[in-house]
């Protein structure tokens, strides 16, 4: 008699378990998706705010939100720093735009896996603002011009001392006093190499004449080399522009956007720069002649030079300072794991590649 009762009890327990599971499932289905406040900022082509929110980063987040079962409430801000501050303070749950993953930012927020790999690049007007004077002054930073020029100056100093020493005893053109005499000798040596002969002072002693002859030959050859190098550099600058890569920034006026990865990079390389509020203002300042180059995210610069500033600015040099973009959440947030799982699945099934091709016309 006990065995049937056991079966009855087991049946009742199983029925209660199944009914509880069905009820729980029905209750879960009735629950609305979790609502997340997502902070963003304008950064074309990642985020367009007019006439509606759209862009590469917006599409990425919409897909992530669908996969983690979240409803999005957008919170538009004006800068990357503002959207990061909103996440840190708890005003927003997530921040996305074109947020570079940097060491300093990792100290205040957590980042997802990168969903876009970029880097810094240079945009310039492609012309020399400031005319010929600025081009000539730029030669002083060129090693291939500076080294032979320094050699020429050094030889002038050596020859001047030798000539003054041999002529000072019986030639009134070279006074015996060192200060007066050496300046006269320097003047003679300089004019001699520039004009190609004795044009201002008479050389009397045989040794001085030998030195003068040697100096005319060597000095003219060296002067011709320096002139040729300077002419070559100026010609290349005229054809290509004075800024062709990272090494040319130090001698030019550089702009970037305040509180960005570009400012951190330029500071770390001791490259002088000024900042503007956003990339549009920075590009416009350069076009207006207030700067020679803008350093910023490569994808954003490429978009700007091909749209708003087409024909006025161009990209130069290669990509430098790898700059991955991530989605920011509060430190210790459980959202990070959910977002990472969604991004990994999007990469695996080709969704990220499709979105990248849609917005940038090329595979990741």
For each residue, the residues with C-beta under 8 A, 3 or more apart:
1: 4 5
2: 5 6
3: 6 7
4: 1 7 8
5: 1 2 8 9
6: 2 3 9 10
7: 3 4 10 11
8: 4 5 11 12
9: 5 6 12 13
10: 6 7 13 14
11: 7 8 14 15
12: 8 9 15 16
13: 9 10 16 17
14: 10 11 17 18
15: 11 12 18 19
16: 12 13 19 20
17: 13 14 20 21
18: 14 15 21 22
19: 15 16 22 23
20: 16 17 23 24
21: 17 18 24 25
22: 18 19 25 26
23: 19 20 26 27
24: 20 21 27 28
25: 21 22 28 29
26: 22 23 29 30
27: 23 24 30 31
28: 24 25 31
29: 25 26
30: 26 27
31: 27 28
32: 35 71
33: 69 70 71
34: 69 70 71
35: 32 70 71 72 73
36: 65 70 71 72 73 93 94 335
37: 73 75 91 92 93 94
38: 61 65 72 73 74 75 92 93 94 95 96
39: 75 76 77 82 83 86 87 91 92 94 95 96
40: 47 53 57 58 74 75 76 77 83 95 96 97
41: 47 76 77 78 79 80 82 83 97
42: 47 48 49 76 78 97 278
43: 46 47 55 57 97 98 279 300
44: 47 48 55 300 303 304 307
45: 48 55 56 299 300 303 359 360
46: 43 55 56 57 58 97 98 116 299 300 325
47: 40 41 42 43 44 53 55 57 58 97 98
48: 42 44 45 52 53 54 55 58
49: 42 52 53 76
50:
51:
52: 48 49
53: 40 47 48 49 58 74 76
54: 48 58 59
55: 43 44 45 46 47 48 58 59 359
56: 45 46 59 60 116 355 356 358 359 360
57: 40 43 46 47 60 61 96 97 98 116 325
58: 40 46 47 48 53 54 55 61 62 96
59: 54 55 56 62 63 355 358 359
60: 56 57 63 64 96 115 116 346 352 355
61: 38 57 58 64 65 72 94 96 327
62: 58 59 65 66 72
63: 59 60 66 67 342 346 351 355
64: 60 61 67 68 327 339 342 343 346
65: 36 38 61 62 68 70 71 72
66: 62 63 69
67: 63 64 341 342 345 346
68: 64 65 335 338 339 341 342
69: 33 34 66
70: 33 34 35 36 65
71: 32 33 34 35 36 65
72: 35 36 38 61 62 65
73: 35 36 37 38
74: 38 40 53
75: 37 38 39 40 83 86 91 92
76: 39 40 41 42 49 53
77: 39 40 41 82 83 86
78: 41 42 82
79: 41 82 83 258 259 277 278
80: 41 83 84 97 98 99 259 260
81: 84 85 259
82: 39 41 77 78 79 85 86
83: 39 40 41 75 77 79 80 86 87 92 95 97 99 328
84: 80 81 87 88 95 99 105 108 109 328
85: 81 82 88 89
86: 39 75 77 82 83 89 91 92 95
87: 39 83 84 90 91 92 93 94 95 109 328 329 330
88: 84 85 108 109 330 331
89: 85 86
90: 87 330
91: 37 39 75 86 87
92: 37 38 39 75 83 86 87 95
93: 36 37 38 87 329 330 333 335
94: 36 37 38 39 61 87 327 328 329 335 339
95: 38 39 40 83 84 86 87 92 99 109 327 328 329
96: 38 39 40 57 58 60 61 99 327 328
97: 40 41 42 43 46 47 57 80 83
98: 43 46 47 57 80 116 118 297 299 300 325
99: 80 83 84 95 96 105 111 325 326 327 328
100: 105 118 260 261 297 323 324 325
101: 105 106 111 114 324 325 326
102: 105 106 261 264
103: 106 107
104: 107 108 264
105: 84 99 100 101 102 108 109 111 328
106: 101 102 103 109 110 111
107: 103 104
108: 84 88 104 105 331
109: 84 87 88 95 105 106 328 329 330 331
110: 106 328 329 330 331 332 333 336
111: 99 101 105 106 326 327 328 329 336
112: 115 326 327 328 329 336 339 340 343
113: 326 340 343 344
114: 101 117 324 325 326
115: 60 112 325 326 327 343 346 352
116: 46 56 57 60 98 299 324 325 356
117: 114 322 323 324 325 364
118: 98 100 297 298 299 322 323 324 325
119: 297 298 319 320 321 322 323
120: 261 262 265 295 296 297 298 319 320 321 323
121: 295 296 297 298 301 302 315 317 318 319 320
122: 243 245 246 249 293 294 295 301 315 316 317
123: 283 286 293 294 295 296 301 304 305 309 313 314 315 316
124: 241 243 286 292 293 294 313 314 316
125: 129 286 287 292 312 313 314
126: 241 313 314 316
127: 241
128: 131 134 135 237 238 241 242
129: 125 134 289 292
130: 133 134 135
131: 128 134 135
132: 135 136
133: 130 136 137
134: 128 129 130 131 137 138 242
135: 128 130 131 132 138 139 234 237 238 242
136: 132 133 139 234
137: 133 134 140
138: 134 135 141 142 237 242 251
139: 135 136 142 145 146 230 233 234
140: 137 145 146
141: 138 146 250 251
142: 138 139 145 146 233
143: 146 147
144: 147 148 229 233
145: 139 140 142 148 149 226 229 230 233
146: 139 140 141 142 143 149 150
147: 143 144 150 151
148: 144 145 151 152 222 225 226 229
149: 145 146 152 153 226
150: 146 147 153 154
151: 147 148 154 155 222
152: 148 149 155 156 193 219 222 223 226
153: 149 150 156 157
154: 150 151 157 158
155: 151 152 158 159 215 218 219 222
156: 152 153 159 160 186 189 190 193 219
157: 153 154 160 161 186
158: 154 155 161 162
159: 155 156 162 163 185 189 211 215 219
160: 156 157 163 164 182 185 186 188 189
161: 157 158 164 165 182 185
162: 158 159 165 166 211
163: 159 160 166 167 174 185 188 189 203 208 211 212
164: 160 161 167 168 174 181 182 184 185
165: 161 162 168
166: 162 163 205 207 208 211
167: 163 164 170 171 173 174 185 203 204 205 208
168: 164 165 171 174 175 176 181
169: 176
170: 167 204 205
171: 167 168 174 202 203 204 205
172: 175
173: 167 184 188 201 202
174: 163 164 167 168 171 181 184 185 188 201
175: 168 172 180 181 184
176: 168 169 181
177: 180 181
178: 181 182
179: 182 183
180: 175 177 183 184
181: 164 168 174 175 176 177 178 184 185
182: 160 161 164 178 179 185 186
183: 179 180 186 187
184: 164 173 174 175 180 181 187 188 201
185: 159 160 161 163 164 167 174 181 182 188 189
186: 156 157 160 182 183 189 190
187: 183 184 190 191 200 201
188: 160 163 173 174 184 185 191 192 198 200 201
189: 156 159 160 163 185 186 192 193 215 219
190: 156 186 187 193 194
191: 187 188 194 195 199 200
192: 188 189 195 196 197 198 199 212 215 216 219
193: 152 156 189 190 196 215 216 219 220 222 223
194: 190 191 223
195: 191 192 199
196: 192 193 216 220
197: 192 216
198: 188 192 201 202 203 212
199: 191 192 195
200: 187 188 191
201: 173 174 184 187 188 198
202: 171 173 198
203: 163 167 171 198 208 209 212
204: 167 170 171 208
205: 166 167 170 171 208 209
206: 209 210
207: 166 210 211
208: 163 166 167 203 204 205 211 212
209: 203 205 206 212 213
210: 206 207 213 214
211: 159 162 163 166 207 208 214 215
212: 163 192 198 203 208 209 215 216
213: 209 210 216 217
214: 210 211 217 218
215: 155 159 189 192 193 211 212 218 219
216: 192 193 196 197 212 213 219 220
217: 213 214 220 221
218: 155 214 215 221 222
219: 152 155 156 159 189 192 193 215 216 222 223
220: 193 196 216 217 223 224
221: 217 218 224 225
222: 148 151 152 155 193 218 219 225 226
223: 152 193 194 219 220 226 227
224: 220 221 227 228
225: 148 221 222 228 229
226: 145 148 149 152 222 223 229 230
227: 223 224 230 231
228: 224 225 231 232
229: 144 145 148 225 226 232 233
230: 139 145 226 227 233 234
231: 227 228 234 235
232: 228 229 235 236
233: 139 142 144 145 229 230 236 237
234: 135 136 139 230 231 237 238
235: 231 232 238 239
236: 232 233 239 240
237: 128 135 138 233 234 240 241 242
238: 128 135 234 235
239: 235 236
240: 236 237 244
241: 124 126 127 128 237 244 316
242: 128 134 135 138 237 248 251 252 292
243: 122 124 248 249 252 292 293 316 317
244: 240 241 248 316 317
245: 122 248 316 317 318
246: 122 249 269 317 320
247: 250
248: 242 243 244 245 251 252
249: 122 243 246 252 254 266 271 293 295
250: 141 247 271 272
251: 138 141 242 248
252: 242 243 248 249 292 293
253: 274 290 291 292 293
254: 249 266 271 272 273 274 291 292 293 294 295
255: 273 274 275 276 282 285 286 290 291 293 294 295
256: 260 262 263 266 273 275 276 282 294 295 296
257: 260 262 263 275 276 277 278 279 282 296
258: 79 263 275 276 277
259: 79 80 81 263
260: 80 100 256 257 263 264 296 297
261: 100 102 120 264 265 297 321 323
262: 120 256 257 265 266 295 296 297
263: 256 257 258 259 260 266 267 273 275
264: 102 104 260 261 267 268
265: 120 261 262 268 269 295 321
266: 249 254 256 262 263 269 271 273 295
267: 263 264 270 271
268: 264 265
269: 246 265 266
270: 267
271: 249 250 254 266 267
272: 250 254
273: 254 255 256 263 266 295
274: 253 254 255 291
275: 255 256 257 258 263 282
276: 255 256 257 258 279 281 282 285
277: 79 257 258 281
278: 42 79 257 281 282
279: 43 257 276 282 283 294 296 300 301 304
280: 283 284 304 308
281: 276 277 278 284 285
282: 255 256 257 275 276 278 279 285 286 291 294 296
283: 123 279 280 286 287 294 304 308 309 313
284: 280 281 287 288
285: 255 276 281 282 288 290 291
286: 123 124 125 255 282 283 289 290 291 292 293 294 313
287: 125 283 284 309 312 313
288: 284 285
289: 129 286
290: 253 255 285 286
291: 253 254 255 274 282 285 286 294
292: 124 125 129 242 243 252 253 254 286
293: 122 123 124 243 249 252 253 254 255 286 316
294: 122 123 124 254 255 256 279 282 283 286 291 301 313
295: 120 121 122 123 249 254 255 256 262 265 266 273
296: 120 121 123 256 257 260 262 279 282 300 301
297: 98 100 118 119 120 121 260 261 262 300 301 323
298: 118 119 120 121 301 302 315 319 323
299: 45 46 98 116 118 302 303 360
300: 43 44 45 46 98 279 296 297 303 304
301: 121 122 123 279 294 296 297 298 304 305 315
302: 121 298 299 305 306 315
303: 44 45 299 300 306 307
304: 44 123 279 280 283 300 301 307 308 309 313
305: 123 301 302 309 310 313 314 315
306: 302 303 310
307: 44 303 304 310
308: 280 283 304
309: 123 283 287 304 305 312 313
310: 305 306 307
311:
312: 125 287 309
313: 123 124 125 126 283 286 287 294 304 305 309
314: 123 124 125 126 305
315: 121 122 123 298 301 302 305
316: 122 123 124 126 241 243 244 245 293
317: 121 122 243 244 245 246 320
318: 121 245
319: 119 120 121 298 322
320: 119 120 121 246 317
321: 119 120 261 265
322: 117 118 119 319
323: 100 117 118 119 120 261 297 298
324: 100 101 114 116 117 118
325: 46 57 98 99 100 101 114 115 116 117 118
326: 99 101 111 112 113 114 115
327: 61 64 94 95 96 99 111 112 115 339 343
328: 83 84 87 94 95 96 99 105 109 110 111 112
329: 87 93 94 95 109 110 111 112 333 335 336 339
330: 87 88 90 93 109 110 333
331: 88 108 109 110
332: 110
333: 93 110 329 330 336
334: 337 338
335: 36 68 93 94 329 338 339
336: 110 111 112 329 333 339 340
337: 334 340 341
338: 68 334 335 341 342
339: 64 68 94 112 327 329 335 336 342 343
340: 112 113 336 337 343 344
341: 67 68 337 338 344 345
342: 63 64 67 68 338 339 345 346
343: 64 112 113 115 327 339 340 346 347 352
344: 113 340 341 347 348
345: 67 341 342 348 349 351
346: 60 63 64 67 115 342 343 349 351 352
347: 343 344 351 352 353
348: 344 345
349: 345 346
350: 353 354
351: 63 345 346 347 354 355
352: 60 115 343 346 347 355 356 364
353: 347 350 356 357 363 364
354: 350 351 357 358
355: 56 59 60 63 351 352 358 359
356: 56 116 352 353 359 360 362 363 364
357: 353 354 360 361 362 363
358: 56 59 354 355
359: 45 55 56 59 355 356
360: 45 56 299 356 357
361: 357
362: 356 357
363: 353 356 357
364: 117 352 353 356
